[in-house]
Amino acid sequence: MPVVETERHGQILVVRMNRPDRLNALSHEMRTELSEAWNEFRHSRELEVAIFTGTGRAFCVGEDMKESLKVGVPGSRQPEKEDPFMAGTLEKPVIAAVNGFAMGGGFMLVERTDLRVAVHEAVFEVSEAKRWLLGGYNHGHIANVPYPIAMEMALGFRFTAERFHQVGFLNRVVSAEELMPSAFAMAEHLLSLPPASRVNTVHMMRQMRPEPGPDMVRLAAALHDHGDKSDLMESRAAFAEKRKPNFKGWIDPEDRYRLPTPDSVK
């Protein structure tokens, strides 16, 4: 059984992650098949709108940490062929139909979509703070939510679908039975617009999304190295072994008080 399934409905493509036994965790195989699906969508002359969803009780829980532990490197290997959805080169709109957990890299998949509908039971988490040396500082900024909500996201707190709907991250929250019909209704609305209007408006809206400036990108890169990197694999091992992690923090304890600043990393 393929780990990514696609269905064509006229001008609409449904892309469905299909590893329900692993809560649709992003293995190298799944990343490769997603890249193939998004490249097919991008280059098709018939397909204009995509609906992105998952099988089972999760949309996607992000990195396949068992695979990471097996290869001894944190994070999933990227596919050989560039994924236009992840690279930001996909010119066509994508609607997320979030059927359950959207955690870590799974949250980031939702974040890259243009319109979002989720079931009431969906749970969201920006997981970087639990797995890396820097929390997901940019996600709340990109979502344009207030500072305390962005801080909550960056520090790995979980959000219900209702809460994310309240802060404007989700367009709709519906029952499981209404999920795909709601997503299809959104897609049909997009297809009812003049083609140039749809394409140009999506392009314009994407250009206006907030992004961290170059100074903050450089600071983030420095902070990703500011700490004992053995904690990266320890967080994954503790998760896989269902135990409390034994974090070290810093090789030199004084580094706790020597944080990089925008001026120091220029």
DOMI-822245 format. One line per 10 residues: number of its first residue (from 0); their letters; for each residue x, y, z of C-alpha. Coordinates in nm, 2 decimals. Example, Ala and Ser with C-alpha at 12.3 -4.5 7.8 and 13.67 -1.06 7.14 Angstrom:
// residues 2
0 = as = 1.23,-0.45,0.78 | 1.37,-0.11,0.71
END
This chain:
// residues 266
0 = mpvveterhg = 0.00,0.00,0.00 | 0.15,0.34,-0.10 | 0.23,0.58,0.19 | 0.08,0.86,-0.01 | -0.24,0.83,-0.21 | -0.38,1.07,-0.47 | -0.73,1.10,-0.61 | -0.84,1.32,-0.90 | -1.18,1.49,-0.88 | -1.20,1.70,-1.20
10 = qilvvrmnrp = -0.96,1.99,-1.14 | -0.91,1.90,-0.77 | -0.64,1.67,-0.65 | -0.67,1.50,-0.31 | -0.33,1.42,-0.15 | -0.36,1.18,0.14 | -0.08,1.07,0.37 | -0.13,0.70,0.44 | 0.07,0.56,0.73 | -0.21,0.53,0.99
20 = drlnalshem = -0.01,0.28,1.20 | 0.26,0.54,1.25 | 0.02,0.84,1.27 | 0.15,0.95,0.93 | 0.50,1.02,1.06 | 0.73,1.17,0.79 | 0.96,0.89,0.68 | 1.20,0.94,0.39 | 0.97,0.72,0.18 | 0.67,0.95,0.26
30 = rtelseawne = 0.87,1.27,0.19 | 0.97,1.12,-0.14 | 0.62,1.03,-0.24 | 0.48,1.36,-0.13 | 0.74,1.53,-0.35 | 0.63,1.32,-0.64 | 0.26,1.41,-0.58 | 0.32,1.78,-0.55 | 0.54,1.78,-0.86 | 0.26,1.60,-1.05
40 = frhsreleva = 0.01,1.86,-0.92 | 0.24,2.16,-1.01 | 0.30,2.05,-1.37 | -0.05,1.92,-1.45 | -0.25,2.13,-1.70 | -0.58,1.99,-1.56 | -0.54,2.02,-1.18 | -0.59,2.36,-1.02 | -0.66,2.31,-0.65 | -0.53,2.05,-0.40
50 = iftgtgrafc = -0.68,1.91,-0.07 | -0.42,1.78,0.17 | -0.52,1.53,0.44 | -0.43,1.21,0.63 | -0.56,0.86,0.69 | -0.66,0.75,1.04 | -0.66,0.96,1.36 | -0.37,1.18,1.26 | -0.30,1.43,0.99 | 0.07,1.40,1.05
60 = vgedmkeslk = 0.28,1.38,1.37 | 0.60,1.50,1.20 | 0.94,1.35,1.20 | 0.97,0.97,1.21 | 1.19,0.96,1.52 | 1.24,0.58,1.50 | 1.39,0.63,1.16 | 1.60,0.91,1.29 | 1.73,0.69,1.57 | 1.80,0.41,1.33
70 = vgvpgsrqpe = 2.02,0.63,1.11 | 2.17,0.82,1.41 | 2.08,1.17,1.27 | 1.80,1.40,1.39 | 1.55,1.50,1.12 | 1.43,1.32,0.81 | 1.63,1.29,0.50 | 1.50,1.52,0.22 | 1.39,1.37,-0.11 | 1.63,1.38,-0.40
80 = kedpfmagtl = 1.37,1.57,-0.61 | 1.27,1.91,-0.47 | 0.93,1.92,-0.32 | 0.76,2.24,-0.46 | 0.51,2.25,-0.17 | 0.79,2.27,0.09 | 1.01,2.49,-0.13 | 0.74,2.75,-0.18 | 0.74,2.72,-0.56 | 0.39,2.56,-0.59
90 = ekpviaavng = 0.18,2.83,-0.76 | -0.15,2.66,-0.70 | -0.37,2.68,-0.38 | -0.37,2.40,-0.13 | -0.64,2.34,0.13 | -0.56,2.15,0.45 | -0.82,1.90,0.57 | -0.68,1.83,0.92 | -0.83,1.50,1.03 | -0.64,1.47,1.36
100 = famgggfmlv = -0.30,1.53,1.52 | -0.08,1.78,1.34 | 0.24,1.79,1.54 | 0.60,1.92,1.46 | 0.66,1.87,1.09 | 0.29,1.79,1.05 | 0.21,2.13,1.19 | 0.45,2.28,0.94 | 0.26,2.11,0.66 | -0.06,2.27,0.77
110 = ertdlrvavh = 0.12,2.60,0.80 | 0.22,2.60,0.43 | -0.14,2.56,0.31 | -0.36,2.85,0.20 | -0.69,2.75,0.36 | -0.75,2.52,0.65 | -1.04,2.32,0.78 | -1.00,2.08,1.08 | -1.21,1.84,1.28 | -1.31,1.94,1.64
120 = eavfevseak = -1.08,1.66,1.77 | -0.76,1.79,1.60 | -0.46,1.88,1.81 | -0.18,2.10,1.70 | 0.18,2.14,1.84 | 0.49,2.32,1.73 | 0.74,2.07,1.86 | 1.09,2.23,1.79 | 1.14,2.32,2.15 | 1.11,1.95,2.25
130 = rwllggynhg = 1.34,1.82,1.98 | 1.60,2.09,1.89 | 1.80,2.36,2.06 | 1.57,2.64,1.95 | 1.19,2.64,1.97 | 0.97,2.73,1.67 | 1.02,3.10,1.70 | 0.90,3.18,1.35 | 0.56,3.00,1.33 | 0.36,3.24,1.54
140 = hianvpypia = 0.52,3.53,1.35 | 0.43,3.38,1.01 | 0.07,3.31,1.14 | 0.06,3.68,1.26 | -0.08,3.59,1.60 | -0.03,3.80,1.92 | 0.30,3.77,2.10 | 0.18,3.56,2.39 | 0.02,3.31,2.15 | 0.33,3.30,1.94
150 = memalgfrft = 0.54,3.24,2.26 | 0.30,2.96,2.36 | 0.34,2.80,2.02 | 0.72,2.84,2.02 | 0.75,2.67,2.36 | 0.57,2.35,2.25 | 0.23,2.40,2.41 | -0.06,2.21,2.25 | -0.36,2.38,2.09 | -0.71,2.25,2.02
160 = aerfhqvgfl = -0.87,2.31,1.69 | -1.12,2.55,1.86 | -0.84,2.76,2.01 | -0.66,2.78,1.68 | -0.98,2.88,1.51 | -1.03,3.16,1.77 | -0.68,3.30,1.70 | -0.73,3.29,1.33 | -0.50,3.00,1.23 | -0.79,2.78,1.10
170 = nrvvsaeelm = -1.08,2.88,0.87 | -1.33,2.62,0.97 | -1.38,2.36,1.25 | -1.62,2.09,1.16 | -1.73,1.73,1.24 | -1.54,1.44,1.10 | -1.83,1.38,0.86 | -1.81,1.74,0.73 | -1.43,1.75,0.69 | -1.39,1.65,0.33
180 = psafamaehl = -1.72,1.80,0.21 | -1.61,2.14,0.36 | -1.27,2.12,0.20 | -1.43,2.03,-0.14 | -1.67,2.33,-0.10 | -1.38,2.56,-0.05 | -1.21,2.41,-0.36 | -1.52,2.45,-0.57 | -1.55,2.81,-0.46 | -1.19,2.87,-0.58
190 = lslppasrvn = -1.27,2.71,-0.91 | -1.57,2.94,-0.95 | -1.34,3.24,-0.97 | -1.18,3.37,-1.29 | -0.86,3.17,-1.33 | -0.63,3.47,-1.34 | -0.80,3.62,-1.04 | -0.75,3.30,-0.84 | -0.38,3.26,-0.94 | -0.29,3.62,-0.90
200 = tvhmmrqmrp = -0.47,3.67,-0.57 | -0.31,3.36,-0.41 | 0.03,3.48,-0.54 | -0.02,3.83,-0.40 | -0.14,3.70,-0.06 | 0.17,3.47,-0.03 | 0.40,3.77,-0.10 | 0.24,3.96,0.19 | 0.30,3.68,0.46 | 0.53,3.80,0.74
210 = epgpdmvrla = 0.88,3.64,0.74 | 1.16,3.68,0.99 | 1.42,3.93,0.87 | 1.78,3.84,0.78 | 1.91,3.95,1.13 | 1.67,3.71,1.30 | 1.75,3.43,1.06 | 2.12,3.46,1.14 | 2.05,3.48,1.52 | 1.83,3.16,1.49
220 = aalhdhgdks = 2.12,2.98,1.31 | 2.35,3.07,1.60 | 2.10,2.96,1.86 | 2.05,2.63,1.68 | 2.42,2.56,1.78 | 2.40,2.71,2.12 | 2.39,2.41,2.35 | 2.49,2.04,2.39 | 2.38,1.88,2.07 | 2.37,1.54,2.23
230 = dlmesraafa = 2.03,1.65,2.36 | 1.89,1.63,2.01 | 1.92,1.25,1.99 | 1.84,1.22,2.36 | 1.50,1.38,2.31 | 1.42,1.13,2.03 | 1.55,0.83,2.23 | 1.34,0.93,2.53 | 1.04,0.96,2.31 | 1.09,0.62,2.15
240 = ekrkpnfkgw = 1.17,0.45,2.48 | 0.88,0.63,2.66 | 1.09,0.76,2.94 | 1.19,1.10,3.09 | 1.48,1.25,2.89 | 1.82,1.32,3.06 | 1.92,1.65,2.90 | 2.27,1.81,2.95 | 2.19,2.16,2.83 | 2.53,2.31,2.77
250 = idpedryrlp = 2.88,2.16,2.74 | 3.01,2.47,2.93 | 2.75,2.57,3.20 | 2.85,2.93,3.16 | 2.72,2.93,2.80 | 2.37,2.95,2.96 | 2.46,3.32,3.02 | 2.64,3.38,2.69 | 2.35,3.39,2.45 | 2.42,3.51,2.10
260 = tpdsvk = 2.26,3.85,2.01 | 2.17,4.00,1.67 | 2.48,4.22,1.70 | 2.72,3.94,1.78 | 2.62,3.73,1.48 | 2.64,3.99,1.21
END
